């Protein structure tokens, strides 16, 4: 799976265009036929540098979803400049395939941030944020999630204003 993401990145920075499925070698045929959503996170020097995700699959196959999210991560993550070819040797990749997603209605303070993904979407769809499990030594309790979400969302996080998802994923990394 990680090699698939790497090949997407290499194709894009070589040709400056998004690859089609037919442009890439796909060893796992299930990627072509199964629709799932995913997160693509790319690290540089140990820090998150680019990411993109979907909470609900938008494409007809996981391969298309991975292609879309990989390209969005390296070109549309507004927090960072677009990935450059000379940065390829400095990156590490994490791919999370969503196995289960459920709306969480209990208090967010009860979430275990070492174990659980949290995705929040404002009910008017103007803001969204994700916190990966075990992402920081400073996020050890559900209470910590509130302050981190407030900072990431650039407003006080009030759970009643958001749809909160807990996610379970299958993770692939090259680190």
JOTA-V497053 format. One record per residue. N is the residue number from 0. RES is the residue in one letter. PHI is phi as a letter, one per 30 degrees, with the letter a starting at -180 (NA if undefined). PSI is psi in whole degrees, -180 to 180 (NA if undefined). Layout:
n/res/phi/psi
N/RES/PHI/PSI
N/RES/PHI/PSI
This chain:
n/res/phi/psi
0/X/NA/-43
1/X/d/-39
2/X/d/-34
3/X/d/-46
4/X/d/-45
5/X/e/-43
6/X/d/-35
7/X/d/-46
8/X/d/-47
9/X/d/-45
10/X/e/-47
11/X/d/-48
12/X/d/-20
13/X/d/-42
14/X/c/-11
15/X/h/40
16/X/b/156
17/X/d/130
18/X/d/152
19/X/c/165
20/X/e/-39
21/X/d/-16
22/X/d/-12
23/X/b/150
24/X/d/124
25/X/c/111
26/X/d/-31
27/X/c/104
28/X/e/-27
29/X/d/-26
30/X/e/-32
31/X/d/-25
32/X/c/-20
33/X/c/129
34/X/c/122
35/X/b/161
36/X/c/163
37/X/a/167
38/X/b/136
39/X/c/122
40/X/b/130
41/X/c/130
42/X/c/147
43/X/b/128
44/X/h/38
45/X/i/-2
46/X/c/148
47/X/d/128
48/X/c/-38
49/X/b/148
50/X/a/155
51/X/a/151
52/X/a/165
53/X/b/139
54/X/d/-27
55/X/b/134
56/X/e/134
57/X/c/-16
58/X/c/169
59/X/d/-9
60/X/b/157
61/X/d/-37
62/X/e/-46
63/X/d/-37
64/X/d/-44
65/X/d/-43
66/X/e/-51
67/X/e/-49
68/X/d/-35
69/X/d/-48
70/X/d/-42
71/X/d/-40
72/X/d/-48
73/X/d/-8
74/X/b/-24
75/X/b/1
76/X/d/104
77/X/d/-11
78/X/d/-18
79/X/b/161
80/X/d/156
81/X/e/145
82/X/d/135
83/X/c/153
84/X/e/-38
85/X/d/-4
86/X/c/-6
87/X/e/-39
88/X/d/-12
89/X/c/3
90/X/c/154
91/X/b/151
92/X/b/141
93/X/b/127
94/X/c/126
95/X/c/121
96/X/c/125
97/X/d/122
98/X/c/-38
99/X/b/140
100/X/b/138
101/X/b/145
102/X/d/134
103/X/c/121
104/X/c/-9
105/X/d/175
106/X/d/134
107/X/d/-22
108/X/d/-20
109/X/d/-8
110/X/d/142
111/X/c/101
112/X/d/-9
113/X/d/-27
114/X/c/-36
115/X/c/141
116/X/d/146
117/X/b/128
118/X/b/132
119/X/b/138
120/X/b/124
121/X/d/141
122/X/d/-24
123/X/c/8
124/X/i/23
125/X/c/-17
126/X/b/149
127/X/a/156
128/X/a/156
129/X/b/142
130/X/b/119
131/X/d/153
132/X/d/146
133/X/h/36
134/X/d/-26
135/X/b/143
136/X/d/-14
137/X/d/-7
138/X/c/92
139/X/c/-10
140/X/b/166
141/X/d/-32
142/X/d/-37
143/X/d/-31
144/X/d/-38
145/X/d/-47
146/X/d/-37
147/X/d/-44
148/X/d/-41
149/X/e/-43
150/X/d/-46
151/X/d/-35
152/X/d/-10
153/X/i/37
154/X/a/162
155/X/d/125
156/X/d/117
157/X/c/113
158/X/e/-34
159/X/d/-17
160/X/c/-2
161/X/b/152
162/X/c/126
163/X/c/128
164/X/c/142
165/X/c/136
166/X/b/144
167/X/c/132
168/X/b/161
169/X/c/126
170/X/c/139
171/X/b/135
172/X/b/165
173/X/c/26
174/X/b/NA
